[in-house]
């Protein structure tokens, strides 16, 4: 791989930059604690591995060349993000109306790992990222698929390391963040961010 150090630095900046992943992990950690925050992070990074292998074996290239396939995945991902955003807006009302016991039962039915996985896999922009970013560091004349897989695994390890550190930090602030006033603000802010990302994903044109 060319400029391996450059790849590491750029990957770290990408991983640490705020976005959909950060919004989802923040919301889940505050609402359900550190364990679910870790599971959300694992789900998101598992999605990155899916995109890694897809890019390595050409599936992402097919997706990017097929307008129909791209549109299907794009709108599926957009709908899912908007759904997650809308649930943030109604979560406070559910907490007041249904009570703690019902809230716990409801949360038990939701898989943090699955939410993270779906939000990542159903985002074609992530496929684009892996298809355009990783190949820049592939050394010509060697096995491209193997290099892409190695870089994808390294990127995934960087991601999960950062997510775990971030969740640990957020968990320390959870008592303050769990106050009703802060919760209302966080739920609305997170909802707006997720809906915004979902609408942006749906309205963006394929390049």
HUPE-V468060 format. One record per residue. N is the residue number from 1. PHI is phi as a letter, one per 40 degrees, with the letter a starting at -180 (NA if undefined). OMEGA is omega in radians with two decimals (999 if undefined). D_FIRST is the distance of its C-alpha to the first C-alpha in whole Angstrom. Layout:
n	phi	omega	d_first
N	PHI	OMEGA	D_FIRST
N	PHI	OMEGA	D_FIRST
This chain:
n	phi	omega	d_first
1	NA	3.13	0
2	c	3.06	4
3	f	-3.08	7
4	c	3.13	6
5	c	3.09	10
6	c	3.10	10
7	c	-3.13	9
8	c	-3.10	11
9	c	-3.14	14
10	c	3.13	14
11	c	-3.14	14
12	c	3.10	17
13	c	3.12	19
14	c	-3.11	19
15	c	-3.05	20
16	c	-3.10	22
17	c	-3.13	24
18	c	-3.14	27
19	a	-3.13	28
20	d	-3.10	29
21	d	3.14	27
22	c	-3.14	29
23	c	-3.12	32
24	c	-3.11	32
25	c	3.13	31
26	c	-3.12	34
27	d	-3.07	37
28	c	-3.13	36
29	c	3.14	36
30	c	-3.06	39
31	c	-2.95	41
32	b	3.06	40
33	h	-3.02	39
34	c	-3.09	36
35	d	3.13	36
36	c	3.05	35
37	c	3.09	33
38	c	-3.13	31
39	c	3.09	31
40	c	3.10	30
41	c	3.10	27
42	c	3.12	26
43	c	3.14	27
44	c	-3.13	25
45	c	3.04	22
46	c	3.06	23
47	c	3.09	23
48	c	3.09	19
49	c	3.10	19
50	d	3.13	21
51	c	3.11	19
52	c	-3.13	16
53	c	3.09	17
54	c	3.12	19
55	c	-3.09	16
56	c	-3.08	14
57	b	2.97	18
58	g	-3.11	19
59	c	3.13	22
60	c	3.11	21
61	c	3.10	21
62	c	-3.13	24
63	c	-3.10	25
64	c	-3.13	24
65	c	-3.12	26
66	b	-3.13	29
67	c	-3.12	31
68	c	3.14	33
69	c	3.13	31
70	c	-3.11	29
71	c	-3.14	32
72	c	-3.13	33
73	c	-3.11	30
74	c	-3.09	31
75	c	3.06	34
76	c	3.11	34
77	c	-3.14	32
78	c	3.13	34
79	c	-3.11	37
80	c	3.13	36
81	c	3.11	34
82	c	3.09	38
83	c	3.12	40
84	c	3.13	38
85	c	3.13	39
86	c	3.12	42
87	c	3.09	43
88	c	-3.12	42
89	c	-3.07	45
90	c	-3.07	47
91	c	-3.14	46
92	c	3.12	49
93	c	3.12	51
94	c	-3.13	51
95	c	-3.12	51
96	c	-3.03	54
97	c	-3.00	56
98	c	-3.14	54
99	g	-3.04	54
100	c	-3.07	52
101	c	3.13	53
102	c	3.14	52
103	c	3.14	49
104	c	3.12	48
105	c	3.14	48
106	c	-3.13	47
107	c	3.14	43
108	c	-3.12	44
109	c	-3.09	43
110	c	3.13	40
111	c	3.11	37
112	c	3.13	34
113	c	-3.10	31
114	c	3.11	33
115	c	3.13	33
116	c	-3.14	29
117	c	-3.10	28
118	c	-3.12	30
119	c	-3.13	29
120	c	-3.08	26
121	c	-3.08	26
122	c	3.12	28
123	b	-3.11	27
124	c	3.08	25
125	c	3.08	24
126	c	3.08	21
127	c	3.10	20
128	c	-3.13	20
129	c	-3.12	18
130	c	-3.11	15
131	c	-3.09	16
132	b	-3.08	15
133	c	-3.06	13
134	c	-3.10	10
135	c	3.13	9
136	c	-3.08	9
137	b	3.12	5
138	c	3.11	5
139	c	-3.11	5
140	c	3.12	9
141	g	3.12	11
142	b	-3.09	9
143	c	-3.07	10
144	c	-3.11	9
145	c	-3.14	12
146	c	3.13	11
147	c	3.14	7
148	c	3.13	9
149	c	3.13	12
150	c	3.13	10
151	c	3.11	9
152	c	3.11	12
153	c	3.11	14
154	c	3.11	12
155	c	3.13	14
156	c	3.12	17
157	c	3.07	17
158	c	-3.12	17
159	c	-3.08	20
160	c	3.09	22
161	c	3.13	22
162	c	-3.13	23
163	c	-3.14	26
164	c	3.09	27
165	c	-3.12	28
166	c	3.12	29
167	c	3.13	31
168	d	3.14	33
169	c	-3.13	34
170	c	-3.12	35
171	c	3.11	37
172	c	-3.11	39
173	c	-2.98	40
174	c	-3.09	41
175	d	3.11	45
176	c	-3.11	45
177	c	-3.12	43
178	c	3.12	45
179	c	-3.07	48
180	d	-3.11	50
181	c	-3.14	50
182	c	3.13	46
183	c	3.13	45
184	c	3.13	47
185	c	-3.10	45
186	c	-3.14	41
187	c	-3.14	42
188	c	-3.14	43
189	c	3.13	40
190	c	3.12	38
191	c	3.12	40
192	c	3.14	39
193	c	-3.10	36
194	c	3.11	35
195	c	3.11	38
196	c	3.10	36
197	c	-3.14	33
198	c	3.12	34
199	c	3.12	36
200	c	3.13	33
201	c	-3.11	31
202	c	-3.05	34
203	c	3.13	35
204	c	3.11	32
205	c	3.10	32
206	c	3.11	29
207	b	999	27
